[in-house]
Amino acid sequence: MKILGKGIIIRLMNHDDLPSVYSLGKFYITDSSFNAETLAELFTNSDEYSLVLARKNQILGFLISEISGKNLKIRWILVNPSMKGNIYYNELISFIIESHKNFQISVDLDENSIDTINFFKDKGFIKVASTVTMLLK
């Protein structure tokens, strides 16, 4: 868990968070694989690592990833647009990088999402084909 201030924390996602995560994500994530069933399946899979950005019982954002060996793939990351600025995205990414230093971390991005690609480049990711990848040693 990481305390960010203003009562906002980053913590591991738990089963009780799933309805709120889905409710937030369904409005903003256009990936057709983001649905309640897939979310529940990923959560029950022992090879997932998911975080929530929360204030008390309110979910403000999340990062959902899958782990295979020493590879961690970020599936979805979202912060409620009402939370201004990239600071919370930065905090979620920094948290996962710090907690998985010996992992190769990757995320698939739309090649037309220039702002998103630049965000990940600023965090140390490099573009490999249509995937932005970062290797942590």
Contacts in CASP RR format, 6 or more apart in sequence:
PFRMAT RR
TARGET T0000
AUTHOR 0000-0000-0000
METHOD contacts of the structure
MODEL  1
MKILGKGIIIRLMNHDDLPSVYSLGKFYITDSSFNAETLAELFTNSDEYS
LVLARKNQILGFLISEISGKNLKIRWILVNPSMKGNIYYNELISFIIESH
KNFQISVDLDENSIDTINFFKDKGFIKVASTVTMLLK
1 9 0 8 1.000
1 10 0 8 1.000
1 11 0 8 1.000
1 12 0 8 1.000
2 9 0 8 1.000
2 10 0 8 1.000
2 11 0 8 1.000
2 91 0 8 1.000
2 95 0 8 1.000
3 9 0 8 1.000
4 10 0 8 1.000
4 88 0 8 1.000
4 91 0 8 1.000
6 55 0 8 1.000
7 55 0 8 1.000
7 56 0 8 1.000
8 53 0 8 1.000
8 54 0 8 1.000
8 55 0 8 1.000
8 60 0 8 1.000
8 88 0 8 1.000
9 53 0 8 1.000
9 54 0 8 1.000
9 55 0 8 1.000
10 51 0 8 1.000
10 52 0 8 1.000
10 53 0 8 1.000
10 54 0 8 1.000
10 91 0 8 1.000
10 92 0 8 1.000
10 95 0 8 1.000
11 51 0 8 1.000
11 52 0 8 1.000
11 54 0 8 1.000
12 50 0 8 1.000
12 51 0 8 1.000
12 52 0 8 1.000
13 21 0 8 1.000
13 43 0 8 1.000
13 50 0 8 1.000
13 51 0 8 1.000
13 52 0 8 1.000
13 62 0 8 1.000
13 64 0 8 1.000
15 43 0 8 1.000
17 52 0 8 1.000
17 54 0 8 1.000
17 59 0 8 1.000
17 62 0 8 1.000
18 36 0 8 1.000
18 39 0 8 1.000
18 40 0 8 1.000
18 43 0 8 1.000
20 58 0 8 1.000
20 59 0 8 1.000
21 39 0 8 1.000
21 52 0 8 1.000
21 59 0 8 1.000
21 61 0 8 1.000
21 62 0 8 1.000
21 64 0 8 1.000
22 35 0 8 1.000
22 36 0 8 1.000
22 39 0 8 1.000
24 59 0 8 1.000
24 61 0 8 1.000
24 62 0 8 1.000
24 78 0 8 1.000
24 80 0 8 1.000
25 34 0 8 1.000
25 62 0 8 1.000
25 76 0 8 1.000
25 78 0 8 1.000
26 34 0 8 1.000
26 35 0 8 1.000
28 78 0 8 1.000
28 81 0 8 1.000
29 76 0 8 1.000
29 78 0 8 1.000
31 76 0 8 1.000
34 76 0 8 1.000
39 64 0 8 1.000
42 48 0 8 1.000
42 50 0 8 1.000
42 64 0 8 1.000
42 66 0 8 1.000
42 75 0 8 1.000
43 50 0 8 1.000
45 66 0 8 1.000
47 66 0 8 1.000
47 67 0 8 1.000
47 68 0 8 1.000
48 64 0 8 1.000
48 65 0 8 1.000
48 66 0 8 1.000
48 67 0 8 1.000
49 65 0 8 1.000
49 66 0 8 1.000
49 67 0 8 1.000
49 72 0 8 1.000
49 96 0 8 1.000
49 100 0 8 1.000
50 62 0 8 1.000
50 63 0 8 1.000
50 64 0 8 1.000
50 65 0 8 1.000
51 62 0 8 1.000
51 63 0 8 1.000
51 92 0 8 1.000
51 95 0 8 1.000
51 96 0 8 1.000
52 59 0 8 1.000
52 60 0 8 1.000
52 61 0 8 1.000
52 62 0 8 1.000
53 59 0 8 1.000
53 60 0 8 1.000
53 61 0 8 1.000
53 62 0 8 1.000
53 79 0 8 1.000
53 83 0 8 1.000
53 88 0 8 1.000
53 91 0 8 1.000
53 92 0 8 1.000
54 60 0 8 1.000
54 61 0 8 1.000
60 79 0 8 1.000
60 80 0 8 1.000
60 83 0 8 1.000
60 88 0 8 1.000
61 78 0 8 1.000
61 79 0 8 1.000
61 80 0 8 1.000
61 83 0 8 1.000
61 88 0 8 1.000
61 92 0 8 1.000
62 76 0 8 1.000
62 77 0 8 1.000
62 78 0 8 1.000
62 92 0 8 1.000
63 74 0 8 1.000
63 76 0 8 1.000
63 77 0 8 1.000
63 92 0 8 1.000
63 93 0 8 1.000
63 95 0 8 1.000
63 96 0 8 1.000
64 74 0 8 1.000
64 75 0 8 1.000
64 76 0 8 1.000
64 77 0 8 1.000
65 72 0 8 1.000
65 73 0 8 1.000
65 74 0 8 1.000
65 75 0 8 1.000
65 96 0 8 1.000
66 72 0 8 1.000
66 73 0 8 1.000
66 75 0 8 1.000
67 73 0 8 1.000
67 103 0 8 1.000
70 102 0 8 1.000
70 103 0 8 1.000
70 104 0 8 1.000
71 103 0 8 1.000
71 104 0 8 1.000
71 105 0 8 1.000
71 106 0 8 1.000
72 96 0 8 1.000
72 100 0 8 1.000
72 103 0 8 1.000
72 104 0 8 1.000
72 105 0 8 1.000
72 106 0 8 1.000
73 105 0 8 1.000
73 106 0 8 1.000
73 107 0 8 1.000
73 108 0 8 1.000
74 96 0 8 1.000
74 105 0 8 1.000
74 106 0 8 1.000
74 107 0 8 1.000
77 89 0 8 1.000
77 92 0 8 1.000
77 93 0 8 1.000
77 107 0 8 1.000
79 88 0 8 1.000
79 89 0 8 1.000
79 92 0 8 1.000
86 119 0 8 1.000
89 119 0 8 1.000
90 123 0 8 1.000
93 120 0 8 1.000
93 123 0 8 1.000
94 123 0 8 1.000
96 105 0 8 1.000
97 105 0 8 1.000
97 123 0 8 1.000
97 134 0 8 1.000
97 136 0 8 1.000
100 136 0 8 1.000
101 136 0 8 1.000
101 137 0 8 1.000
102 136 0 8 1.000
102 137 0 8 1.000
103 136 0 8 1.000
104 133 0 8 1.000
104 134 0 8 1.000
104 135 0 8 1.000
104 136 0 8 1.000
105 125 0 8 1.000
105 133 0 8 1.000
105 134 0 8 1.000
105 135 0 8 1.000
105 136 0 8 1.000
106 131 0 8 1.000
106 132 0 8 1.000
106 133 0 8 1.000
106 134 0 8 1.000
107 120 0 8 1.000
107 125 0 8 1.000
107 131 0 8 1.000
107 132 0 8 1.000
107 133 0 8 1.000
108 130 0 8 1.000
108 131 0 8 1.000
108 132 0 8 1.000
109 116 0 8 1.000
109 117 0 8 1.000
109 120 0 8 1.000
109 130 0 8 1.000
109 131 0 8 1.000
109 132 0 8 1.000
110 116 0 8 1.000
111 117 0 8 1.000
111 130 0 8 1.000
117 127 0 8 1.000
117 132 0 8 1.000
120 132 0 8 1.000
120 134 0 8 1.000
121 127 0 8 1.000
121 132 0 8 1.000
123 134 0 8 1.000
124 134 0 8 1.000
125 132 0 8 1.000
125 133 0 8 1.000
125 134 0 8 1.000
126 132 0 8 1.000
126 133 0 8 1.000
126 134 0 8 1.000
127 133 0 8 1.000
END
